[in-house]
Amino acid sequence: MKKSGNYYPDNNSFWDYVKNNPGIMGLPISESKGLDLLNALRDIREAYIEDTEQGDTMLTLLGSLLVGAVEGHGDMMVEEVIVSEAMAKFDSQIKGILNEGC
């Protein structure tokens, strides 16, 4: 990112910078887990570009995770996010398998 001049980078260079510099803005979620907030937002952006419904689901999961962390349920919320991610991957893979059979 630029150190002077235009402080508002174009979309791609900003998200590339975030991708190449993980952990710029970390948030504690529980005693043993943290969240790379900017990379989570980058993942959500990429999901929205592909599929708005998937992006909306990911945004809701992020919001739920943040609320859960504030309420002291961070570990439980992380587990739910992991399960949701696994289900999404499974759904995507099974759709690919079923489409190949057509």
Protein Blocks (a to p, Z undefined) as FASTA:
>chain_A
ZZehjfbdcfklmmmmmmmmghklccdfblmbccdfklmmmmmmmmmmmomklmmmmmmm
mmmmmmmmmnopmmmmmmmmmmmmmmmmmmmmmmmmmmmmZZ
